[in-house]
Amino acid sequence: MNQEYTSYAPNELEVQVKHNPAKRLFDIFFSLSALFVCVPLFIIVAISIKLSSRGPVFFSHERIGRGGKPFKCYKFRTMYPDAEVRLKEMLVICPKTREEWNQSHKLKDDPRVTPLGSFLRKTSLDEFPQFWNVLKGDLSVVGPRPVVQDEIAKHYGVKAADILRLRPGITGPWQVSGRSDVSYDTRIMLDQKYVEDQSIILDLKLIAKTIPAIFTSKGAY
């Protein structure tokens, strides 16, 4: 499998980016197929979100992509419009919640998430719009977990140079290994190993493991 490399330095961090044409072709084919097949489901989810709470159907947030380049990552909205206010209030009044947030940037009982949003997260339906990100070239179907800049600064350090060599993925080793139940150090280790071992065969295996992981909802919140 032919791969090319390009050096890129985001914020003084030297990243040797991987270019894999076969992986990119697979991403495009898989995403177009998924979007075509899931159009009816997209419509149902969009209507349900609009009817269940005020606010937009879609939500975008900045993540760090291949080579350290930021991009807007799209999801179905799962939170209340005043989500950040709710989070700040909870972090102030509850030390245990604040500790949980500082450790993983995740909350099992997240006050920001709507009841419908909780269902969408557990089933990973909220992430379906990310197939558009794949077509744009921001994401891959399989790859390291997409992260925000603060996470890289706080948890990754120089290890980011390994993680950012590939496009982040909709699914990946973290998603099939327990998701939010996995410690942050383990997440980084899983992503580093994936970048080192990446192949189309490995991607197909991880996609196959994603289906039962969605149904069990382990670590999904």
N, C-alpha and C positions, 0 to 999 in steps of 0.2 A: 504494500500500500504506500503510495507516494505521499510524502509529507514535506512541507517547506516550513521554514522558520523565519520570523521577522523580529528584530529587537525593538522594544518599545519601553519607554521609561516614564510611568505615571508617578508623579510626586517623588522623583529621584529613585524609584524602584525599577531596576532593570528587569524587564519581562521578555523572555524569548517566546514569542507567540507561535503556536502551531497552526499550519494551514493544511487541512485535510479535505481535498475535493470530494472523495467518496463519502465522507461523513456529511458534508454539506448537501450533496445530492440526495442522500437518504433523508436528511432533515426536511428538505423541500417536499419530497414525495410523500412522506409520512404526514406532514402537517396539512398539505392540501387534501389528502384522503380523510384525515380526522375532521377538518373543517366541513367538508362536503357531507360526510355521514352524520355529523352532529348538529347540523343546522336546526332541525326541529327542537332538539334539546336546548340549544342556545336560546331560541325564541321563548320556550317555556320558562327557563331560568330568568331571562330578562324581564318578562312580564311579572313573575313572582316577586322579584326584587322591587320593582316599581310599585306593586300593590302592597307590599309588606311594610315599607318604611319610606320616608321622604328622602330625596337625594338622588344622585345619578346612578345609572345601572353599572357603569364601569368605574374602576378606580385605578389610577396610575401612580407609581412611586419610583423614585430613582434607585437603581441598583448599579453595581459595578460589573462591567462586562469584560470580555477578552481584552487583554492588554491594558486593563485598568480604565477603559473608557466608560463613562457613565451612560446609562440609557433609561428610558421610561419603560417600566415593566407593567403590563396590563393584567388586570384581574376583574372578575365580577366583584362588585362591592359587597363586603360582608360586615361592615361596621356602620354604626350610627354616624350622622353628619358631625356631631360634636365629640367624636371619638377621642381626640387628643385631650380635651378638657376632662373627660371621664377618666382617662389614664392618669393624668397629673393629680387629680383629686385622690384616686386610689393609692398612688405611690406615696402621697403625703400622709394619709391616715393609716396606712397598713404597712408596717416594717417588713413583714413576711413577704408581702407581694412585691415590695421594692427590692428585696434580696433576690427573689425569683427572677424579676425583670433584669436586674444587673448581671445575673449569671448567664442568661440565655436569650434575652430580648423576646421571650415568650411567656404567656400566662395561661395556665390551665383554665382558670375561671376569668376570662378576659371581659371586663365590663364594657369594652368598646364594641363587642361582637353582637349582632342581632341574632334572634333565634334561627331565622332562615340562614344567616351567615354561618352559624355553627354547623348546620347540616352541610352547607356547601363546602366548608373546610374539611369536615370529616370524610366527605366523599371525593375531595379534590376537584369538584366541579368548578370551584372559584378560579381555578388555574387554566381553564380551557381557552380563554382569550390569549394566553401566552403563545398559542400556535401562530398568532399573528406576529408576535415578536420573533418567532423562529423564521418565518418567511422574510422578515425584514433583515435578518442576520444578527439580531441581538442575542438570541438564545439558540441553544441546540435542543433537540428532543431529550437527549441524555447528556448530562454533564455535571460539573460541580454545583453545589447549591449557590444560587444567586445571593449576594450579600450587599449590605449598604456600606458606605465609606467608614462609618464609625466602627463597624464590626472589624473591618480590616485593620484599622488603627489600634483597636483594643485587644483583639484576639490573634490576629494572623502574623503581624510583623513581617519578617523576611520570607515567611512561608507563603505569603501572597504571591511571590514571584513564580511559584509552582502552580498555584491554583488558577491564576489568571492567564495561563498559557492557552487554555481552551475557553470556548464560550460556555457560560453557565447553562444548566439544563432544567427543563420542566421536571424531569425525574432524574434520579441518580442513585448512587450508593447510600446516601443519607436517607432518602425517602423510602428505601426498601429495608432499612435496618432499624426501624423504630422511630424515625423522624424526631419529634421533640423530646422523646424519652432518652435520646442519645446525648451524651455529654458533649460540650463544645469541642474539647480536645479530640474526641473520637470523630466528630464531624470532619475536622480538618484532616485528620489522618486518613479517613475514608476517601476524601476528595483528592488528597495527594496521591494515594495509591491508584485511584481511577485515572488521573492524568498520566501517570507512569505507564499503566497497563492498557489504555484505551484502544479498542478495536471495534469493528462492526459487530463481531460475534459477542463481545462483552456488552455492547449496547443492547443487542437483541435479548440477551439474558436478563438485563436489568429491566427492560420493558416488560418481559414476561413476569418478572417478580413484582412489578408495580401493580398489576391487576389484583392479586390476592392481598397486597398491602393496603389497597384502597378499601376493599371489602372488610378487612379486619379493623381498619381505622386506628391501628396502634400508633400512639404518639401524635395523632392528628388533632391539633387544637390551635 
